[in-house]
Amino acid sequence: MKYFLCTFLAFCLPAYAKVDLNEFRRMIDAKDFAALERSIGERHENALKTGNSIDLWKIYGTLFQTTHPQRRAAIQEWTNAYPTSAYAHSAAAWMYVKSGWLYRGERIVSETSPEAMRAFQFNMNKANEHTLTAYEQLPTFIPASDAVFLMQQIGQQRRNPEPVLDVVLDSIPNSRSVAKAVSVMAPEWGGSRRKQERLCNIYAVEVSGYNAEICKVSLFFAKYGIYYFTINASKREIAQIKTVLEKYADAPELEYWRYVFSLATDRSFENLRRLQKLHFDENYGIHDHEYYAGNGMRYARIDRDPQVIVQSYLNLKDYADQILKDDPLNYEWLEIAILHELEFRHLDHYTGISVSETILTDGQLKQLRRMWYDAMVYGRFDSDMWILGGQLATVRTDFHDVKSKQIFTQNRLYYSGHNLDTTLEYLAQINLIHKQLSNPELTYDKLSSSREDAIETAECDIVRAVRIVEKRCSEMSYANCIGTNNHGRTFEQGQQISRKSTQCLTEHRMPLDAILYEPVPFDQIDFQAMGWP
């Protein structure tokens, strides 16, 4: 999924791409559609002359792949006002692509809820309608042809990228279109590596400064994983990729992959400091928001200098704020903004260094809860967002207050598809809560119920989580589905508590086919009764 995101979403651009977007912000916000038609048309003509369509993708990626309610409404008005405009329909196509992927998330299909898949399909159907109109009107328009490649990849159109790529390369020879056509044939979407390599061999040479070797670098990371290639790939393959990255040191298409490779293969303090500067100064991480955020967190924690830690957090928070100005309901970035506020105030938990002795004021907590609530327009089917909601629910009570976050837990597990790792992570948390609540030497004065009730709630949740894990393991094709890592110990602890439990008869007797949680729809939750947002 990460390779897909890096290939198709808004910010997979070389770091040198520059365009002043303010004039386009003014046009769309003022609904000056005639000006939009004229200005985008001029940039399309320039792309035909120069072969450079980066400006168009900065415009479409930043302003039209958006969750901004007013801009989404304006884009729809634009298509109504200019029903044959490739520019307007391309904007609408990418608008629906954005919301479709946000609803769907990044989990495999078997772990994606039916609700998320229905929302995804509805939005992609709309995206395809606009894509067909845009490409029919102007097949040389890069945002339109890119949308066709995506629709082919996800099965909205027949998978046949070559005729589209032929048209594009005849008018605007560029490596980005080759990469997008190659991604159509990705194995995880019904293609094959062989077919991808064939496209690289045939088409990469048609772009000046590009070739099949450069084209195939991304296939290496897609095959072995951005996070795991040092484990999954052979030493010979890693050495070959390193040689290619060094051979084409000036190729802009490889900037991101050089960064990824260096981060994974050289963990020396000096290199990490160097990459930290690239990370924040050049925004290499914008190719993949989660990779960028994860590395930002890593940089904040590996460096024991409090000033560097603080600056790392502030840099990443500033970047999230920039994104949210044009994409205000993007829960992936709102989650980062909220988590950084929470974690920054408890930084010693990760680093042993306290950089902030302040606590959240009532006003700040209300603001964070409001941000979370707004993010759930698109994030309601995302398991991690329900985890975050549970954290926000217990800020003023207690981490051990299981009842206060019961709805959040229920949805967290349901929207993960009762993923084994997610369930075991929850079991580890609830095991710890049960252990601490059961310790008479510890006191808890912020629980929303009696201590005895809290212990019983935790115990019954453990029984149910253990049975969910057992159900999931029974469905696995291999024997040791939990493995030998910390999860194994977690499960053993949960089983011990479950066996001793005499209170949770419902959870013990529940049929296995009914043991999984059902969701509580977001719109049916009375947040005001909970005291927020």
Secondary structure as UniProt FT lines:
FT   HELIX           2..8
FT   TURN            10..11
FT   TURN            15..16
FT   HELIX           22..30
FT   HELIX           33..50
FT   HELIX           54..59
FT   HELIX           60..64
FT   HELIX           69..81
FT   TURN            83..84
FT   HELIX           86..104
FT   HELIX           109..111
FT   HELIX           114..137
FT   TURN            139..140
FT   HELIX           142..153
FT   TURN            154..155
FT   HELIX           161..171
FT   HELIX           175..184
FT   HELIX           187..189
FT   HELIX           193..203
FT   HELIX           204..206
FT   TURN            208..209
FT   HELIX           212..224
FT   TURN            226..228
FT   HELIX           229..232
FT   HELIX           235..247
FT   TURN            248..250
FT   HELIX           252..254
FT   HELIX           255..265
FT   HELIX           269..281
FT   HELIX           284..287
FT   HELIX           289..302
FT   HELIX           306..326
FT   TURN            328..329
FT   HELIX           331..344
FT   TURN            345..347
FT   HELIX           348..351
FT   HELIX           362..379
FT   TURN            380..381
FT   HELIX           383..393
FT   TURN            399..400
FT   HELIX           402..405
FT   HELIX           406..414
FT   TURN            415..417
FT   HELIX           420..437
FT   TURN            440..441
FT   HELIX           451..474
FT   HELIX           486..500
FT   HELIX           505..509
FT   HELIX           512..514
FT   HELIX           522..524
FT   TURN            527..531
//
